[in-house]
Amino acid sequence: MMATTQDRVRAAEVAITNAYDADILAALTQLGYAGSKIDEGKVILNEVQELVNRQIVEYGEQYDATGNMKSAWQVADVAYLRALKIARIALRDDTSAAAALLLNGRRLRTLTGWLRQSRAFYKNLLGNPDWSAAMQVYGYTTEKLQAEQSLADAVDAKNLQQLKEMGEAQNATEKRDARMEDLDSWMFDFRQIAVIALEGNPQWLEKLGIKA
């Protein structure tokens, strides 16, 4: 089973931190791993840790954006379905309205489909004075329809924000993974050298988190 990013970062942190131990560093220096060489690994480690934290933040923002979009969609959908039912009654004999407002058929449950149906409904309904007047009989004033249209528009806006956050989260992951490969490569060489340099001192290897 492959170690997680968290496990690999922690292992590198233990090894690099304890490599500065005077006795261990003296042995490593004999094989070319002086303090400056360990510093190189420390720099990569610090960068990886920063990228790990950035990735966590970005995914947190993505999850928030997704939650906000879903909440907005739920509120807007309740309003839309209620208005749709009223429109089917108010405009039941108007075939033009049925076509323009997409009154018939099933409601699409994908976000793209929902946006297409709901926005066509409100835009075309508000754009036709006769249809709007028919809705007012049932308490659906122009202001009420406009307010509900804004709810649908808000879903679209929050979806765009969600997509933006998803892109940033994916970008953060790619950057983290690329730098993690650099750290893995540095640690691979370090472990090989440490095993040779600290041969006969298993307790030092253990301090670095390396099995003798």
N, C-alpha and C positions, 0 to 999 in steps of 0.2 A: 504494500500500500504506500503510495507516494505521500511524502510529508506535505503538510499544508504550508502555505506561505507564512503563516504565523509561526509554525514550528521551525521553519528554515531561518527566519529572521531571528528568532530567539536563540537558536543554536549558534548562529554567527555572532550574535551579541555576546554570548558567554565566551566563545573562543577568542574573539578579538579583545574583549575587555581583560580577560585573564592572561592574554599573551604579553601584556605589559609587566607581568610579574618579573622581578629582577632575574631570578634564576632561569625561568623559562625563556625570557628574552635573550639572555646571554647565550643559551644553547641554540636558539633560533638564529641569532646573529651570525653564528659560525657557518650557517648554510645560506646566508644572504638575506635572511628575514630580520633585519635590524628594525629599530623603532620606526624609521621612515617608511619601511615597507608595510608595517602593521598600520601605520597612519593611513596608507592608501586604502586598506580594507575598511578602516573606520569611516573614512569619507564616503565610501560606497554604502556602507551600512546606514549612516545617518541619512543619506539621500533616500534610500529605500524606506526607512522608517517614516520620513516625511511624506513620501508618495503613498504609503499604506494609509496614513492618517487622512490624506487628501481624498483617497478613494472611498474611505468610510464616510467622510463628510458628503461627498458627491452622491453616494448611494442613499444617504439619509435624505438629502434634498430631493432625490428622485422619488423616494417612497412618499415623502410629504406631498409632492406634486401629483402623484398618482392618487393619493387619498383625497386631495382637494378636488381633483377632476371627477372622481367617482361620486363624491358627495354632491357636487354641483349637478352632475348628470341625474342623480336620483331625484333631486328636488325638481329639476326641469322636466323630467319625464312624467312625474305625477301631475304637474300642471298641464303638460301637453296632452296626455291621455284623457284628462277630464275635459279639456277644451275640444278635443277631437270627438268625443262622444256627443257633446252638445252640438257641434257642427254637423254631425251626421243627422241629427234631428232637425236643426234649423234649416238645413240646406238639402234635405232628403230628395226633393224633386228637381234639384238643379244639377244636371249632368255635367255642365261646364265646371261648376264648383267642385264636384266630385273628382274630376280629372285634375284640375289645377291644385287642389288642396291635398291630393292623394288620400282621399277619405276612405277608399275601399282597400281591401286586401290586408294581409298581415303586417304587423309592425316589425321592422327590421331591428334586430337586437345588437348588431355590430355598431360601434360608435359612428363609423362613416355612414352607414345606412340610416341610423337614427338622426344624425345631423341633416342628411339630405331630406328626409321626410318632414322633420319638425320645422326646419327653416323654410322649406317650400310652403308649408302650411301657414305660418305666420306672415311671411312676406306677401304671399298672394292674397291672403285674407285681408290684410291691412291695405293692400293695394286696390281692393274693390269695394267701393262705398256700399253697394247693395248687399254684399255678403257681410260686411261689417255691421250694417244696420240690422240684418237678420240675427246676428249674434247678440246685439244689444238687448233684444227682447228677453234674452235669458241671462241678462246681467253682465255680459261680456262687452264692456265699453272699450273704446279705442285705447284708453290708458291701460286698462287691464291686459289687453292683448299685447300692447307694446312692452309692458313689464314682463310678460311671459316670454316674449321674443328675446328680451335682454337676457333672460335665464338661459335660453338656448345658445345665444351668442357667447355667454360666459363659459359654457361647456367647451365650446370650440377654442376659446382663448386659453383655458386651463389645459386642454389637450396639447396645444402648441407648447405651453410651458413644460408639460410633462415630457414631450419629445425632446425639448432642449436639454432638460436635466438628464434624460436617458443618454443622450449623446455625450454629455460632459462626464457622466459616470463611466461610460465605456472607454472614453479617451483616458480617463484617470487610471482605469484598469490596465490599459495597454502600456501606459508609461510605467506603471508599477512593475508589471511583468517584465518589461524590457530591462529595467534596472535590476530586477531580481535575478535575471539571468547573469548579469555582470557579477553580482555578489556570489551566486552559486559557483561561477567559474573561479573567482578569487578564492573561495573557500575550498574548492576541490584541490587546488595547488597547495594551499596552506596546510591542509590536512596531510597531504603526502609528505611534505617537508617536515611537519611536526612529528609524524610517526618515526621518521628517520632521526631527526635531531634529538628527540626525547626518548630514544630507545633505552630501555633499562630503567626508566623513571615513569612507571605506569601511573603513579599518583599525579604527575604533572599533566600527563595526557588526559587523565580523568578530569582534572581541573579545567581543561579546555573543552571537555565534553566529547573527547575522542576515545573510542575503545582501543585498547592496546592490541 
